[in-house]
């Protein structure tokens, strides 16, 4: 299979990733939600494994047409915080800038699945200028998170233009890119793309990865190019039933990322996007996984387990807390990595 190629819904049967009998089902899903996966991800799929964790993330299935009552078209409330096209301003000191809604792959659990891959796919020049003006006029904006879609599908020239413009805004101190490209389409991370990220201001890259099999030698080359350019790398992972809701899988993923100089940043509880109920674990199951990781891996390998509160109320940590109040004024109970409780003295003001 040729590198750089992207497979659409029509390619899945000829590529042997889907049985011909499922063609109609795939087409019905593709009418509703964007479908694409890169040749790199297709090559990782074992089609004879019914529950292949890579296929589960990218190959559409009829379960996506079952919409649960609690699911929403805008699960994290982007729309209500969008003062101008391409900007989401949910927290005072930072904004999202979304120059494109295209991605190299379309994740079947995507929280923005109602908009990604759909038209208009790009912010045009005048909309981009309005978005820049919005940032320029608000001195409280300290950080700009360039997301989408996936900004690394843009040409290096366009990326450089974004970086240069943001770099010139005095109050912007941090430019953060959210991308899946270094993992799912690593050949795009060419020296020209890395050069496009050069800035006076701090540039961070946050990579989306969900399963250790995604950490291929090609992904390592791409990530190494970025880290050698002095760009701090972080990761975000979505907790997904049947993909990574297993302590050993998460451990291998987070160790693999750290070994590639990527600090695990967020473990997201999945959002209430339409047609994604089959991917969701319960919060209690997520907390059990996070608790078991605490005893298994170093702090370097432990992301913050977070939930975006449905409706746009922001992101909050939901990991189990290791401390609890003991008997009144007798202090605290602290749970170690194996679940054993230990006493800790009362607070001075108790
Ligand atoms: S890469 Fe991110 S934005 Fe794009 S489809 Fe996947 S989850 Fe959605």
Boltz pocket constraint, residues with backbone or C-beta under 6 A from the ligand:
constraints:
  - pocket:
      binder: B
      contacts: [[A, 102], [A, 103], [A, 105], [A, 106], [A, 107], [A, 109], [A, 110], [A, 111], [A, 112], [A, 113], [A, 116], [A, 148], [A, 149], [A, 150], [A, 180], [A, 208]]
      max_distance: 6.0
